[in-house]
Amino acid sequence: MKPFITIKRDDYEFRISIPVIVVFGLLIGFITGLLGSSGGWLISPLMILGFGYTPIVASGTSLFIILVKAVVGGTTHVVQGHFDLYLFIVLSIFLPIGGFIGDLIKRHLKNRIVGLILGFCLLGVSAVILIFYFIL
């Protein structure tokens, strides 16, 4: 759908439809707001499969999108009193450490391997959700 934006990098170029980005942005925002999730599980596959981005660029972009969503959503929950300070402190210490280690490892992997890891993680999370909500 027109109009398009063109994104040029050293070794690749993308043409992405602005209306498609707007529609998917609203849809993913609605779904993740409804479910209370970060959205990376939807944003990264969309960027990789729908727009042709490499898994590394998709994950980096997705993380920045999640940052913006986290600030907005987190502020809303603090104001409403849905906040656990102890859990926040513990996770704020260890999640960045794990993220840093994961990023160091990711730099040494091929894009295809990163994509496969993402797919298996999504499959695993889906299986756990289905088991807990429909079987247990």
C-alpha angles and dihedrals in degrees: 000000000000138000102059133189119213119217115195125195129173094268105019145032130208132196111201127182113239094211090052091051091049094048094046091043091055093043095048091043090052094047095046092044090051093047097037094234133135096245097227089118088063102030098053097049090046091053093045101041101025102038102022099241120156114256091246094054090043093052093047092049091045091053092055091048089051090051091058092045091047093054092050096042094041093051090050092051094047090052090049092048096246095131137112110203095193093052090045092054095047095046092043088060100044105032094063090048091053090044091052092050091047091050091051090052093044091058089065096048130086118247091248092057092049089051091050092050090051091050094049091047091051090047091050094049090047091052092050092049092049093047095048097044102037107026109029 
